Amino acid sequence: MASDFEIGRIFAVDTAQVTIELNADLKALTRTTYEGAQEVGRINSYIIIPVGARRLVAMVTRVFLAEEAEISADRTMVTLPSASRRMKATLIGTIDGKAYTQGITVFPVLDNPVLLVTSQYLQIIFDQQCVGMGEESQKPNLNGPGFCIRLGDSPIFEGFSIQVNPDSLFGKHIAILGSTGSGKSCTIASLIQSILSRQDIKRTHFVILDTNGEYRSAFQKQKGSEGWENVGNSKCLCIPSDAQRRAERLIIPYWFMNADDFVRLFRASPGIQRPVLLDALRLARSPAVPQGNILQLRQLLLQDLHRLIAHTEESGKTSAEVEDIARGCTRYLEDKDEILKEIFTDGGDNLRKALNEIAGKARHLVGEPDVRRFSKPLPLDLQQSIKSNLQPILQSLIGAGSTRPIPQVSADSPLFFGKESFKREYIEKAMRRDESGGARAREYCATMLMRIYRLLEDKRFEFLFGPVDGEWQEPLNSLATFLRDVIGLSNGNQNMSPESEVRQEVFPFYDRQRSGTSGHNVVILDLSLLASEVLENATALIGRTILEFLQRLGEYGGENARGSLPIVLILEEAQNYIREMRFGEDESISRVVFERIAREGRKYGLGLVVASQRPSELSKTVLSQCNSFIVHRLQNPEDLRYFKEIVPEIYGPLLNQLPALAPQTALVLGERVRAPALVRIREARPIPRSRDPKFYKYWIVDKPQDPKVEEICKIWEGKTAEKPERTSTDALTEKDGQGDING
C-alpha cells in the first residue's frame, strides 16, 4: 500500500531540511491513488517520511530540476546531461501512532522512501476530531479544549480547516503581522467572531486597544439615530475617546497612575525634579487613608533626622548643608501641630527646639548668604549638639512606629488626591523640604512645573486630569469600578457614590456600572482621537492596571485565584506605542509595561495579541515572547529581515513566500499551532471599518452630495456635540465596503 503513495527517495539530509529525488515514473507530477489524483511537489503541501514506526512530516518549500552528466569509468566518454526532478522540504513534526507533535527526534537516512500525505494523516495533523463550527453543539472539555477554534481553511488541502488551541494561542501570546491592507484587522475580528460563535462559549474578556477606530463595526451594527446594537453573540462595549461624546467617552482618572507614569508624563529629570515629584505624590496620597498623614510625617522626620546625624559622621559636609536641612524641616512642621501631638507626648516642642538650635549654630558658622559656598566644615561642638539633641527624638520616633499600626502609602498607591492641591500645595512642600533649600529646588524644578501647569490646563488631557476649569470629586470604589468596566465584568453591587455626589457624565465608566451593566465579551477602547503625546501613557496605564489587578487577584483572591480570570489584550498598531528603543530616545513607559506583560502576563492569565504593519519597529522583547505568528503579506525588506531574526531559523525557507501572499491569506507558524500552514482566513462577518477607499466609485457619481463640513468642524472645534446626518455618499461608501476584507 505504501508503494502506491511513494513519490521519491531521500537524496540529502541536514538538520532542518531534506532533499528528495522524485521517482522517474511521475510524468506529470501527479500520483493517482485510491483517494484520487494528487499533485506532487506543490509548495506548502506536506509529505510523509517513514522512520521506523514513526512518520516524519515535512513541508515542501522548493521544487527544481537538477542536471547531471555521467562520466564513464575510464573517463573517455561523457553522456548527454539528464535532468532529475527534486524538491526541498522543511521537517516540521512527527506522527507517532495517532498523535502529532511539532518537532522531530529522529532524522531520515539517505534513500529513505517519501510518501504522499493521505487524508488519514491530515486528520491527525489538523486534529479534525475537534470541530470549531458554531452550529455544532459540543460539550466543553474543561480539561483542555484542544484545537477547536477555526482560524480558516487550507488552500492546499481542500476540505481541511486550520484550527488553533485557544489556551495555548492566547496564553503564550500571538503576533499578527502584515503590510497595510493585507488583512490583519479582519483576521483579529474573524478570530474573535469564531470564538463567540461556539455554542459552548458563555463569556470572554477581550480588551481591544483600537488606535484606528475600526473594530466596533465588526461586533455591532448601527441602528440609525438609535445607536448601536450587538451582532450575534457579541456583547460588545465600545468606549470612544471623542471628548464630545460626554456620556460614553473614555476617562482614566489621573490618580490611577503610578510614580513612573507621572515621571514620564511630566518628564521629571533625575537629580532634583524626580525626588521632588515623588515626595509631592507621597504627600498628596497620604491623607487619602486613615492615619496616612501620620505615617507620611513620621517617615519624613526619620529621613531628615537620619540625614542630619549622618552629616556628623561624614567628611566634607558643611554647616550650610546642615542649616538647609534643619530650616526645611522646621518650615515643614509649621502647620503640623495636630499631627505632632499624635506622634510626640510633648506635641513636638523638643523637636522644634532642637532644630532651631542646630539651625542657629549652623547659621552662625555659615555667615552671610553670599558666602554660603565658602561655609566651614562642621565643628566638633555642632556635631555633638546634633547627636545629643536628635538621638533621643529619633529613638522615640522609632519606638512610636513599632507600636502604631499605620497603612503603607507610597507614590505608587492609586489613591485619590486633588490636582489643585497637588499643584499648589504638595509640590511646594516637597520643594521646601528639599536638601538643597527651597529657592534652588524651585529654580531646578521650573521646567517641570511649567510642564505640569501646561498639561493640567490642556483640554486634550481632560480625559486624564478632568476639566481644566474644575476639579473632580472622589467617587467611592473608583478603581474597582473602572476595572469592572474596562475588563467587561458585570456590576458587582459594590458601594458606589449616588448621583447627588457624582453626577452623570462626569465618569462614564461609573455611570455604566451604576446603571447595572450585565457584562461584556468584547471591550473596545477607541483611542483614535487621543493626543499622540499621551497615547503611550494611556495604553501603558490600561495595560499596567489590568496586569497588577490580576497579580493581586492571584495573591489575595484565594488558593486557586491565579489565572482564574483570563483576559486577552489586543494591541492594534502596536508599533505606535511599543517601539524598539533607538539611540538618543527617552525610555518609553508603554514599552516597559508591555514588555513586562509579555514576560509575566501568562502566569496571571493575561494574554497579548500584538498586531503591527511594521514589525521592524516593534520591541524585540515583546515580539520574541510571542509563541505563535499569523503573518500576512510583508513586503518591506527591513521588516522581512527583522522577522526572520525573531523566529527560529528552521522557518527561513517558508518565509520567502511572504511578499507574494494574497489578501486574506496568511502563514501560520509557531509553537502553539499544530503545524506551519498556509491558511485562507475565515471571513469576518461583519468586517471592521478598515476597507480601502473607493476613489473611482466616488469619481463617477453624478452630482455627489458634499460632506457636512461645517457641522463636522463645529464638533471638532467643540462648539456642538451633535453628529451630522448621514449623506447619500456615506451610504454608498458603506455599501461598497461590505465585501472588502482587506483590513
N, C-alpha and C positions, 0 to 999 in steps of 0.2 A: 504493500500500500504506500509506503514511504517513497518508493521509486516513482510513483505517479506524480508526486509533488516535488521531486528533486529537480532543481534548476541549475545546479553547478557545484563546484568544489572550492574549498578554501585555497587561495593562491598565496596569500601573505597575511601575517598577523602582527599587530602591535598592541600596545596597552589600551588603546581606545577604539581602534578601527580594525576591520578585516577587509581584505580584497578578495573578491570572488571571481573565478573564471567561469563564465556561463557555458552550459552544455552546447555542443555544436548543433544538436537537433532542434534548438529553439530558433526556428526560421524567422518568425515574425515577433519575437519577444512576447509570446503568449504561451500559456500552458493550459491544456484542456484536461479537467479532472471531473470527477462525479459531481462536484459543486458547480461545474460550468467552466467557461473560459475565463482565465485570469491573466491580467497583464503582469509581465515580469520586468523588474527594474524601474518601476515608477517612483519618482522622487517622493520621499516622505512615507513610502509604504514600508511594511515590516517584512522581515524574513526570519525563518527559524533555523537554528543551528543545533542539531542534537549532539550533546556531550554526555555520554553515559545515559543515566535515567533522567537527566535534566535537559531542558530546552532553552538555549540562549536566544534572546530576542534582539534583533539589530534593525536599525532604521536606515534605509537607503538614502545616501546623500550625493552619489555621483555614479553615472554610467558612461563608459567610454570604450573606444576601440584602441587596442594595443597592437602595433605591427611588429612582427618578428621575422627574422630571416635565419634559416638553418644553414650551418656550415658543415660540410662533410668531414668525416673523421680525419682524412688525410689532408684537409684544408686545400683541396684542389678545386672544389666546386661550391658555389653559393646558390641556393634556390631562391626563387622569387619570394618576396615577403608576403606573409599571410597575416590577416588580422584576426585577433581573438577578442571577443566581447567580454568586458569585465565591468564590475561595479564595486564601489566602496560603500561600506555600511558602518554606522556607529553602534557599538554594543550598548544597549540601554537597560536590559533587565533579564531576569531568569524565571522560567516556569518550572516549578517542582511539584509534580502531581497536578493538583488543580489550583495551586496558589501561585500568584505572580508577585514578584518583588522587584523593585528598582535596584540596579547594580548587579554586578557579576562577581562570583567567587572562583570560577574556573574559566579557562580560556580554551578555545578550539585549537586543533592542531592542523598542520598542513594536510590537504586532501580530505578534510572533513566535509561530508555532504552538506548541502544547503538546500532548505525546503521552502516552498511557498507557505505563507501563513494561512491556516484554514479558519473557517468560521468558529470551530471549537476553540482554537487558540485565541481568537479575537474576543470571544465571550469571556475568557479568563482574564485577558489583558485589560479589557474595558469594564470588567465587573458588571456585566449586564443583568446579573441577578437582582441588583438593587436599582429599581427604576425610579426616576425622579420626576415623572409627569404628575401634574396636579390632579388630573382626572382620576388617577388610580388611588383608591383608598388603601392605605398601608399603615399598619400599626407601628408606632415609633419604637425603635430599638434603643432603649435607654443605656445599654452598654456600649453603644457606638453606632452612628448612623451609616457607616460605610460610605461608598462613593455614590451618593444618592441625589446630588444636586446637578441637574443637567445644565452644562455650560453651552453646548451646541452640538453640531453633528460633524462627523468626519467626512471631508470631501473626497478622501481616498477610498474609504471602505463604506459604501452605501449601506444605509440601514443601521449603522452603529453610531450611537451618541457618545460624546465625551462628557464624562461626569466627574465631579470632584467631591471630596470629603470635606464638609464644612468645618468640622473640628480642627482638622489639620490645616486647611486652607487659611482660615482666619486666625487660628491660634498661633501660627508661626509667621504671620504677615504675608502679604502679597503685593506685588508691584504690577501695575497695568501701564504699559508704556506704548508710545506711538506718536508719530508726527501728527500735526493738526489735521483733522478731517479723516483720520484713519479708523475711528470708531470707538475710542476709549469711553466716552460718556455713555454710549449705548451699551457697551459691554458691562459697565457698572450697573446701569439700570436693569439690564437683562438678567444679571446675576441675582440682584435683589428680588426682582419680579419672579424669577424661577423658584426662589426660596419661599416667597409668600404664597405662591400658587399651590404649594403642597397642602393637602387637607390635614396633615398631622401637625402643622405649624400653628401654635397658639399665640406666641408673642416673640418678638425680636427687639433688638436695640441697635439700630443703625443710626449713626450720627454723621451727617454729611457736611463737611466744610466746603460750601459751594461758592467759589470765588467768581463764578461767571453767571450765577443766577439762572441755571438751566435745568435743574433737576425736578422742580415742582411739577412740571407738565408730565413727567414720567409716572407720577403716582396720584395726581389729582387732575380733574378737568374743571374748566371754568364754566360757571352757570350764569353767564351774562353779568348783570349787576348784583346778583345774589351771592357772589363769592365763588368759592371752590368747594368741590365735593370729592371724596375719595373714590379711587377706581379699584374695583375688585376687593381684595383682602388687605389692601394697603391703608392702614390707619396712619395717615401722614400729618405731621405738623411742620409748617414752613414758617420760619421766623425771619422776616426781612430786616435788612439794615437801613432801609429808607426811613429817614427821620420824620418824613411827612405822615407815615402810617403809624400814628402815635399809639393806637390800641393794640398793635401787633409787633412793633419794632423790637429789635434786639437791644437789650440792656444788660450790661455786665458791670455791676457796681464796683467801684474802684477799691473798696475795702477787701474784695476777694484777692487782690494782687498781693504777692509776697514781696520781700525786700528786693530780690533780683529784678522783678518786674518794674518796681519803682526806680531802681538804679539805672536800668537800661532805658526806660521811658524818659526820665529826666536827665539822662546822660551824666550822672554824677561821677566825677573823676576820682581816682584814688588819692589819698592824701588827706585833705580836709573835707571836701564835699561829701564823699561817701560816708565817713563816720558821722558827720552832722545829720545827713539824711536818715541814717539808720537810728540814731539817737532820737530824732524827731518822731519817727514811726513808732518806736518803743514807747515814747511818752504819750503819743496820741492814742495808742491802742490800750494802754494800761487802765484808764478809767472805765473801759467797757466791761470789766469784770469786777465782782466784789473784791475789795481789798487790793485791786490791781495797782492803785496809786501808792499804797504802802510798799508793795513789792518793788515798784519802779524806783521810789526814793531810796529804799534801803540798798538796792543794787548800785545806784549811782554814788551813794555815800561810801559804800565799801570800795568802789573803784577809785574814787578820789582820795580817800584816806590811805589806801594801799599805795597809791601813786606818790603821795607826799612822803610816806615813810621810806619808800624805795629810793627817793631822792637823797636821803641821808646816807645811803649805803653805796651810791654810785658816784664815781668820779666824773667831773666835767659838768655837773649840774650847777645852775646859777641861782642866785637869790631872785632874779626876775621870774624864773620859771615857777618857783615856789609861790611867789606873790600872785601870779596869774591863776594858779590852781585854787589857792585859798580864797581870793576875791571872787572868782567864778562860782565856787561852791557857796559862798556867803550870799551872793546875789540870787542864786537859785533857791535858797531857803527862805527868801523874803516873804512869800505868801504860803508857806507850808506849815503854819503853826498847828493846825488841827491834826495834820498827819504826823508831825513830830511828837505830839502828845501820845499818839498810838504806839510810837516806837521807843521813846525815852520817858522815864518817870519824871524827869525834870523839864519835859517839854522841849528839850534840845538846847537849854541855856548853856550848859557846859560846852557843847559843840560849837555854838556861835562864839562864845568867849575865847575858846582855843583857836578857832580860825582867825578871829580878829587879831589876837596876839601874834600869831605866826605871820599874818599878812603885814602887821605893823613893823615887826622886826625886819622882815624881808624888804619892806619899802624903805626903811632907814638905810639899809645897805645898798639898795639899788640907786638911790639918788634921783635926779631929775629925769623926766620921761625921755628927753632927747639923748640921754647917755645910757639907756637901758641895755643896749647891746654890749656895753663895757662893764656890766654889773659883776660883782665879785663872786667867787665860789662860796659855797655855804660854809660859814664859820662853825666852829665846834659848838658854841652856845646855842646857835639856831638849830643845829642838828639835835641837840639834847632837848630843846624846847619842843620840837616836833614830836619826838618819841615820847617824852613824858606826858604831853598833853593828849596825844591821839591814841596811844596804845590802849588805855582803859576804855575809851569810847569805842574803839574798834572791837574789843573783846565783847562789850555789851551788845554791839550790833550783831556779831556772830552768834552770840547766845540767843538773842531775840529771834534770829532767823531759824534757829534749830527747833524752837518750840511753837512757832506760829505757822500754821498751815496756810500758805498763800499760793494760789494758782499760778502756773508758769505762763508768762506772756512774753512773746518775742516780737521782733519786727516782722516775722512771717505770719503771725496769727491772723486769720481772716475775721477780725473784729471791727465793728463799725467805729468810725470817727468822722467828725465833721470836717469837710475840706477847708472851710474858712478858718476854723480854729487851728487846723494843721498848718495852714499857710501863714497865719498872723501870730499864732501863739507858740506852737510847739517847735517850729523851726527856729524862732527867735530864742527860745530857751536852750535849744541844743547848741546854738552858736555861742550863747553867753557862757556856757559851762565848758566850752572847748579849751583845751590845754593852752593854746597859743593866745588866748584873750579874745574878747568879743569883737573888737574892731578889726583885727586881722582875719578872724573867721568870716566876718561879713564881707570883707574885701575878697577873700578867696572864693566865697560862695556866690558872688554877684552873678556870674554867668548861669549857674544852676538856678538861682532864684528867678532870673529872667525867663528861663525855660519853664519853670513851674507856673509862673503867672501867665505866660503865654498859653500853655496848654489848658489851664483851668478856665481861661476866658475864650477858648476857641470853640465855636459852635459845632465843629466837626467831631469833637470829642465829648459831646453831651451824652452819648450812649454810655460813656465810661464814668464821667465826673458829674453828670447831672446838668441842669440848666445853668447857664453862665450867670444869670441874674438871680439865682436862688440856691437853696440848699436842700438836699434830700434828707428826709427823716428816716430813722432806723425802723424797718419793719421787723416783726418777730420772725425768727427762723428764716431769714433771708437766704442764707447759704443752702440750707436743705431744700427750700422751695425752688431755688434756681437749679439745683442738681436734678430734682424730680422733673422739672420742665425740660431741661436740655437732654436728659437721658431718655425721656419718654415714659416715665413712671406715672401711675395714676395718683390722684390726690390721696395723701396719707392721713387726712383728718387731723393734721398737726395744728397746734395752736398758731393762729395767724391773726395779724392785725386787722381790725374791721375797717370798712371804707371811711369811717369818720376820722380815722388816724392816718391811713394810707389810701388816698383817693384813687379812683380809677385812672388808668392810662399813665400813672407815674412809673410803675413797674409792670409791664405787660405780662411777664412770666408769673408774677404774683397774682394778677387778675385771673389768668388761666387756671392756676391751681386753686384759687379761692372759689372759682365757679364750679369746681368738682370735676375736672377732666378725668376721662377714663383711661388715659394712657395712649401711647402711640408706638407703632412698629418702626417708623422711619421719622427722624427729626432732621430737617434741612435747615442749616444755618446759612442764610443767604448773605454772604459777605461782600457782594459785588459793589456796593456803594460805600464801603468803608474807606477812609483815607489810607493811602498806601503807607503813610508814616506810622500808623498804628496797627496795620494788618498783622505784623509779626507778633506784637504784644497780645492782640485779641486771640489769635489762633493758639499761641502758647498758653494763655490764661485758661482757655477752654480745655485744652489737652491736659495741662497740669492738674487742673481742678478735678477732672474725671479720674486721672491716674491716682492722685493722692486720696480721693474718696475710696477707690477700690482697695488701696493699700490699707487704709484704716478699717474698711469693712472686713478684710482678712484678719486684721489684728484684734479687733474688738467685737466682731459680729458672731463669734462662736467657733466651735471646733471645725466645722465644715464650710465656713463662710467664704474662705478664699476661693475665688473663681466661680462663686455661685451666681454672679450677675454678669454674664458675658456681654461685652459691648464691642461693636465694630465701629471704628473711627475711620471715615473715608476722607482722604486728603486730596481734593481736586486741585490740579495745577500746583502741585506741591513744590515745584522749583521756585515759586514766588516767595516762600517763607521758610524753606529748609534748604537753602543753598549751601553748597560746599564752601567753606571759608577760604577766601583768597587773601593773598598778601596785602597788607595795609587796611583790610576791612575790620570793623569792630565786630566783636563776638555777637552772634545773633541769639537772643533768648529763645526764639522758637526752635532754632536748630538744636540747642541744648535740651529743650524739653522733649522734642520728638525723637532725638537720639536716645534719650533715657527711656521713652516709651518703647522704642524698637528693641532695646536691650532687655527691659524688665517687664513690659506690659503683659507678655504671655503668662507670667507667674500669677497675675491677678485677674486674668480674664479680659484683657484689653488688647484687641487685635487691630492692626493697621491695614488699610488698603491705600497704597501710595500711587496716585495717578499723575503722570507727567509726560509732556511732549518734549522735554529736554533733559534726559537722564544725565547728561554730562554736567549739568548744573546742580544736580541733587547731591545731598550729603552722602558720601560713600558709606558712612556708618549705617545710615538708615537703609540704603539700598542693599547693602551686604547682609543685613539682618533679615531681609525678605527671603523666604524659602521657596516661594512659588512665583512664577512670572507668566503674565499673559502679554505677549509682545505683538503689537500691530506693526504696520509699515514704519520702518525707521530709515530715513534717507541721509541724514546728516552724518558725514564720516566721523566727526568728533563724537557724536552720540553712539554710533556703532562701535567705535574703538573703546569707549568708556564702558559700554555694557559688556563687551567681550572680556574686559578685565574683571568684572564683578562676578560673572557666572563661571562655573567650572569649565576648564579647557576642553573637556570631552564634548561639550556642546558647540565648539567652534565651527565645525563644518555645517551644522544645522542653521547657524545664524547668518550664513552668507545669502540666504534667500530673503532676509527681512526687507531690503529695499524694493523687492518685487511683489510683496503681498498686496492683495486686493483689499478694498474696504470691507469691513465686517468679517475679515479673516485674520486669524492670529496664530502664532506659535505658542503653545502652552508647554512649559517645562518647569522643572524644579522638583524638590523632594516631596512635595505634597500633592502631586498629581500622579496618576497611575503610570503613565509613560509619556515621554515627549511626543507631541502630536500636533499636526496642523488641524485647526478647528474652524468651522464656519459658525460664528457666534449666533446663538439663539436670538431671533429678532425681538427687540424690545417693543412692547405694546402696552401703553403708548410710549412714544420716544421722548427723550429730553429735548429741550429747546436749544438744540445745537446744530440745526440744519444750515446748509450752505445758502448764501443769499442768491436769489433768482434774478440776476441782472436782466437777462433777455426777456423774461416774463414781464418785468416792470417796464422795459423799454417799449414793448409793443402794445401796452394797454392804451386804449383810446380815451383821452381826456382823464387821466388818473386823478383821483382826489388827493390833494395835498395833505400831509400830516398836520395835526393840530399843534403847530409850532408855538403859538402864543400861550396856549394852555400848559404845554409841557414846560416852557420856560418859566411860567409863573410858579409851577410846582418846584422847579429847580431853584428858583430864587427864594422859595419859602413864603410866597405871598398867598398861596392857596394849597389846600390838601386834597382837592377834588381831582379825580382822574378824568382825563378827556375821554369822550366817547370813541368807540372803535370805528375806524373808517372802512370803506369797502376794500381799500388796498390791504389793510390788516387782515381781513378775512381771506383775501386771495392768497396772500403770502402764507397764512396758516394752512390753508387747504393744500397748497403746493408742497408744503413741508411734511405732510403726513407720511409720505413714503421714503423720506430721506433718512437713512440710518447712519450717515457718516458723522457721528458725534465725536 
